[in-house]
Amino acid sequence: MTSPSAPLTGSIVALVTPMHKDGSVDYPTLRKLIDWHIAEGTACLGVVGTTGESPTVNVEEHCEIIRVSVEQAAGRVPVMAGCGANSTAEAIELAKFAKSVGADSQLQVVPYYNKPTQEGQYQHFKTIAETVGDLPMYLYNVPGRSVADMHHETVMRLAQVPGIVGIKEATGNIERAQWLIREKPAHFSVYSGDDPTAVALMLCGGQGNISVTANVAPRLMAELCKAAIAGDVRKAMEIQFRLLPVHKNLFVEANPIPVKWAMERMGLCGGTLRLPMTTMSQGNEAVVEAALRAAGLLG
């Protein structure tokens, strides 16, 4: 289990949830992806987050994806279970389940749609931590999706709560990230949740990247993170410039539409998504394929 004395570092894949053509979860392919990521150097598996289509899997599937991921990882790398919800009670139930099947940590997003105040956000995360605090919690701030934005002062308050050990900072705002890194307690870790700016965040002192790009380039992302965390600017930027078209064009449409298409194109898994996510428009297929080729991910 992740602990404040042994912070998680490196490339954390925001893993897709592979699906059969009928939309059911493809568990055999999920297991294969997990083995591939471990072989390629991914430091941690982030499951059932945005990229894992958490909004469209039901509760039973959500729990089973976590269980299968933990079982397949078999302690080789930690599993960060997406347990976020816009209901505090539901987030607690998901976290309790994740803990019961052996997940190493929980990722808790700012509640979406209902737009809690800063005090509401503080009480939400604090209540989860007090209830399931022995499963280390990473906060997740992504106002582009949740609408509500967790302010710096709220993060600093939450960093004092036992059991809350870090944040996935996905605003892409490097000034905000620097303030977090500057003022955080020693035990609290800051991770990027924005591939294009992740290298900058890590060079400023961040501990890693929770990455969409890692789904298609796990080894390169692992090497980028290792170099950036070590302060090797030359090597980190060499890889960053190679991956930059991928970072950009995996977001030509809403995530995970482009990455699912890219993974199908690379033969990693099927491209099926659940409504209201739809397959990528034909006009963007050439754009994503060109990015994969530019990074050397397609022959």
C-alpha positions as CSV (number, residue, x, y, z in Angstrom):
1,M,0.0,0.0,0.0
2,T,1.2,3.5,-0.8
3,S,2.3,5.4,2.3
4,P,3.5,8.9,3.1
5,S,7.0,7.4,3.8
6,A,7.1,5.9,0.3
7,P,5.5,8.3,-2.2
8,L,4.4,7.0,-5.6
9,T,6.6,8.3,-8.4
10,G,6.7,8.0,-12.2
11,S,4.2,7.2,-14.9
12,I,0.7,6.3,-13.8
13,V,-1.4,5.3,-16.7
14,A,-5.0,6.5,-16.8
15,L,-6.0,3.2,-18.1
16,V,-8.8,2.7,-20.7
17,T,-11.5,0.2,-20.1
18,P,-11.5,-2.2,-23.2
19,M,-14.9,-3.2,-24.4
20,H,-16.3,-5.8,-26.8
21,K,-18.3,-4.7,-29.8
22,D,-21.5,-5.2,-27.8
23,G,-20.3,-2.7,-25.2
24,S,-19.6,-5.2,-22.5
25,V,-16.3,-4.9,-20.6
26,D,-13.5,-7.0,-22.2
27,Y,-11.8,-8.3,-19.1
28,P,-9.4,-10.7,-20.9
29,T,-8.0,-7.7,-22.9
30,L,-7.9,-5.6,-19.7
31,R,-5.6,-8.3,-18.2
32,K,-3.4,-8.2,-21.2
33,L,-3.1,-4.5,-21.1
34,I,-2.1,-4.6,-17.4
35,D,0.7,-7.2,-18.2
36,W,1.9,-5.0,-21.1
37,H,2.0,-1.9,-18.9
38,I,4.0,-3.6,-16.2
39,A,6.5,-5.0,-18.8
40,E,6.8,-1.5,-20.4
41,G,7.7,0.2,-17.1
42,T,4.4,1.9,-16.0
43,A,4.8,2.6,-12.3
44,C,1.1,2.4,-11.3
45,L,-2.3,1.5,-12.9
46,G,-5.0,4.2,-12.6
47,V,-8.3,2.4,-13.3
48,V,-11.9,3.5,-13.8
49,G,-11.1,7.2,-14.1
50,T,-12.2,9.5,-16.9
51,T,-10.2,7.6,-19.5
52,G,-11.6,4.4,-18.1
53,E,-15.1,5.6,-18.9
54,S,-16.3,5.8,-15.3
55,P,-19.4,7.8,-16.2
56,T,-20.8,5.0,-18.3
57,V,-19.9,1.8,-16.4
58,N,-22.4,0.7,-13.8
59,V,-21.5,0.2,-10.2
60,E,-21.1,-3.6,-10.5
61,E,-18.7,-3.1,-13.5
62,H,-16.9,-0.3,-11.8
63,C,-16.1,-2.6,-8.8
64,E,-15.3,-5.6,-11.0
65,I,-12.8,-3.6,-13.1
66,I,-11.0,-2.6,-9.9
67,R,-11.1,-6.2,-8.6
68,V,-9.7,-7.7,-11.8
69,S,-7.0,-5.0,-12.1
70,V,-5.8,-5.7,-8.6
71,E,-5.9,-9.4,-9.2
72,Q,-4.0,-9.1,-12.5
73,A,-1.4,-6.7,-11.1
74,A,-0.7,-9.2,-8.3
75,G,1.4,-6.8,-6.4
76,R,3.8,-6.1,-9.2
77,V,2.7,-2.5,-9.4
78,P,0.2,-0.5,-7.3
79,V,-3.4,0.1,-8.4
80,M,-4.9,3.5,-8.0
81,A,-8.7,2.9,-8.0
82,G,-10.9,5.7,-9.3
83,C,-13.6,6.0,-6.6
84,G,-14.9,9.5,-7.3
85,A,-18.6,10.4,-7.3
86,N,-20.7,13.5,-6.9
87,S,-22.3,11.8,-3.9
88,T,-20.1,11.5,-0.8
89,A,-21.8,8.4,0.3
90,E,-21.3,6.7,-3.1
91,A,-17.6,7.7,-3.1
92,I,-17.2,6.1,0.3
93,E,-18.8,2.9,-0.8
94,L,-16.5,2.7,-3.9
95,A,-13.5,3.4,-1.7
96,K,-14.5,0.7,0.8
97,F,-14.8,-1.8,-2.0
98,A,-11.5,-0.8,-3.5
99,K,-9.9,-1.3,-0.1
100,S,-11.6,-4.7,0.4
101,V,-10.1,-6.1,-2.8
102,G,-6.6,-4.8,-2.2
103,A,-6.3,-1.6,-4.2
104,D,-3.3,0.5,-3.1
105,S,-4.9,3.9,-3.2
106,Q,-8.1,5.8,-4.2
107,L,-8.4,8.7,-6.7
108,Q,-11.2,11.1,-5.7
109,V,-12.3,13.7,-8.1
110,V,-13.9,17.0,-7.2
111,P,-17.7,16.3,-7.2
112,Y,-19.1,17.2,-10.6
113,Y,-22.4,18.7,-11.8
114,N,-23.7,19.7,-8.3
115,K,-21.0,22.5,-8.0
116,P,-20.0,22.3,-4.3
117,T,-18.5,25.3,-2.6
118,Q,-14.9,25.2,-1.3
119,E,-16.3,24.2,2.1
120,G,-18.4,21.5,0.5
121,Q,-15.4,20.1,-1.3
122,Y,-13.4,20.2,1.9
123,Q,-16.1,18.4,3.9
124,H,-16.6,15.9,1.0
125,F,-12.9,14.8,0.9
126,K,-12.4,15.0,4.7
127,T,-15.4,12.8,5.3
128,I,-14.1,10.1,2.8
129,A,-10.7,10.2,4.4
130,E,-12.1,9.9,7.9
131,T,-14.2,6.9,6.8
132,V,-11.7,5.1,4.5
133,G,-8.5,6.8,5.6
134,D,-6.4,3.7,5.6
135,L,-6.8,3.6,1.8
136,P,-4.5,6.6,0.8
137,M,-6.4,9.2,-1.1
138,Y,-5.3,11.3,-4.1
139,L,-7.4,14.4,-4.8
140,Y,-8.2,15.1,-8.5
141,N,-8.8,18.6,-9.6
142,V,-10.1,18.9,-13.2
143,P,-12.4,21.9,-13.5
144,G,-12.7,21.5,-17.2
145,R,-14.8,18.4,-16.5
146,S,-16.1,18.9,-13.0
147,V,-16.9,22.6,-13.4
148,A,-16.1,23.2,-9.7
149,D,-12.5,24.2,-9.2
150,M,-10.6,23.2,-6.0
151,H,-8.8,26.3,-4.9
152,H,-5.2,26.3,-3.7
153,E,-6.3,27.1,-0.1
154,T,-8.7,24.2,-0.1
155,V,-5.9,21.8,-1.3
156,M,-3.6,23.0,1.5
157,R,-6.4,22.5,4.1
158,L,-7.0,18.9,2.8
159,A,-3.2,18.2,2.7
160,Q,-3.4,18.3,6.5
161,V,-6.1,15.6,6.8
162,P,-4.7,12.2,7.6
163,G,-5.0,9.8,4.7
164,I,-4.9,12.4,2.0
165,V,-1.5,12.0,0.4
166,G,-1.5,13.9,-2.9
167,I,-3.2,15.5,-5.8
168,K,-3.7,14.9,-9.5
169,E,-3.4,18.5,-10.7
170,A,-5.1,18.6,-14.2
171,T,-5.7,22.3,-14.8
172,G,-2.5,22.5,-17.0
173,N,-1.7,25.7,-15.2
174,I,2.0,25.4,-14.2
175,E,1.9,28.5,-12.0
176,R,-0.8,26.8,-9.9
177,A,1.3,23.6,-9.8
178,Q,4.3,25.6,-8.6
179,W,2.4,27.1,-5.8
180,L,1.2,23.6,-4.7
181,I,4.8,22.2,-4.9
182,R,6.1,25.2,-3.0
183,E,3.6,25.2,-0.2
184,K,2.6,21.6,0.3
185,P,3.6,19.5,3.4
186,A,6.5,17.1,2.9
187,H,4.3,14.1,2.8
188,F,2.0,15.4,0.2
189,S,2.7,14.6,-3.5
190,V,1.8,16.6,-6.7
191,Y,1.1,14.7,-9.9
192,S,0.2,16.1,-13.3
193,G,-3.0,15.1,-15.0
194,D,-2.3,17.0,-18.2
195,D,0.1,15.3,-20.6
196,P,1.2,18.5,-22.6
197,T,2.4,20.2,-19.4
198,A,3.4,17.2,-17.3
199,V,7.1,17.5,-18.0
200,A,7.1,21.1,-16.7
201,L,5.3,20.1,-13.5
202,M,7.8,17.3,-12.8
203,L,10.8,19.5,-13.6
204,C,9.3,21.9,-11.0
205,G,9.3,19.1,-8.4
206,G,6.2,17.0,-9.1
207,Q,6.3,13.3,-8.4
208,G,4.8,11.9,-11.7
209,N,2.1,12.0,-14.4
210,I,-1.3,10.4,-14.5
211,S,-1.3,10.0,-18.2
212,V,-3.6,9.4,-21.2
213,T,-0.6,9.2,-23.5
214,A,0.8,6.3,-21.5
215,N,-2.0,4.1,-22.9
216,V,-0.2,4.2,-26.3
217,A,3.4,5.0,-25.3
218,P,4.0,3.5,-21.8
219,R,7.7,3.0,-22.1
220,L,8.3,6.4,-23.5
221,M,6.2,8.0,-20.8
222,A,7.9,6.0,-18.1
223,E,11.3,7.2,-19.4
224,L,10.1,10.8,-19.7
225,C,8.9,10.7,-16.1
226,K,12.1,9.2,-14.8
227,A,14.2,11.8,-16.6
228,A,12.1,14.7,-15.5
229,I,11.9,13.7,-11.9
230,A,15.7,13.2,-11.9
231,G,16.1,16.7,-13.3
232,D,17.5,15.5,-16.6
233,V,16.1,18.3,-18.7
234,R,17.8,17.3,-22.0
235,K,16.5,13.7,-22.0
236,A,13.0,14.7,-20.7
237,M,12.6,17.3,-23.4
238,E,13.9,15.0,-26.1
239,I,11.1,12.5,-25.3
240,Q,8.6,15.3,-24.7
241,F,9.1,16.8,-28.2
242,R,8.7,13.3,-29.7
243,L,5.4,12.8,-27.8
244,L,4.1,16.3,-28.2
245,P,1.9,15.5,-31.3
246,V,0.4,12.6,-29.4
247,H,-0.3,14.7,-26.3
248,K,-2.1,17.2,-28.4
249,N,-4.0,15.0,-30.8
250,L,-5.3,12.5,-28.3
251,F,-7.6,15.4,-27.3
252,V,-8.9,16.4,-30.8
253,E,-12.2,15.1,-29.4
254,A,-13.3,14.4,-25.9
255,N,-11.2,11.8,-24.0
256,P,-11.2,8.8,-24.4
257,I,-12.5,8.9,-28.0
258,P,-9.2,9.5,-29.7
259,V,-7.1,7.2,-27.4
260,K,-9.6,4.4,-27.9
261,W,-9.3,4.8,-31.7
262,A,-5.5,5.0,-31.4
263,M,-5.3,1.8,-29.4
264,E,-7.5,0.0,-31.9
265,R,-5.3,1.2,-34.7
266,M,-2.2,-0.1,-32.8
267,G,-3.9,-3.5,-32.2
268,L,-4.0,-3.0,-28.4
269,C,-7.7,-3.3,-27.9
270,G,-11.0,-2.6,-29.6
271,G,-12.3,0.9,-30.1
272,T,-15.8,0.4,-28.7
273,L,-17.1,3.2,-26.5
274,R,-20.5,3.6,-24.7
275,L,-23.0,6.3,-25.5
276,P,-22.9,9.2,-25.2
277,M,-19.3,8.7,-26.3
278,T,-19.2,8.1,-30.1
279,T,-16.5,6.9,-32.4
280,M,-14.1,9.5,-33.7
281,S,-15.0,11.5,-36.7
282,Q,-13.4,10.3,-39.9
283,G,-11.8,13.7,-40.4
284,N,-9.7,13.3,-37.2
285,E,-8.5,9.8,-38.0
286,A,-5.6,11.0,-40.2
287,V,-4.7,13.6,-37.5
288,V,-4.3,11.0,-34.8
289,E,-2.6,8.5,-37.1
290,A,-0.1,11.1,-38.1
291,A,0.7,11.9,-34.4
292,L,1.2,8.2,-33.7
293,R,3.6,7.9,-36.7
294,A,5.5,11.0,-35.7
295,A,6.2,9.5,-32.3
296,G,7.3,6.2,-33.9
297,L,4.3,4.3,-32.5
298,L,3.2,3.0,-35.8
299,G,5.4,1.3,-38.4
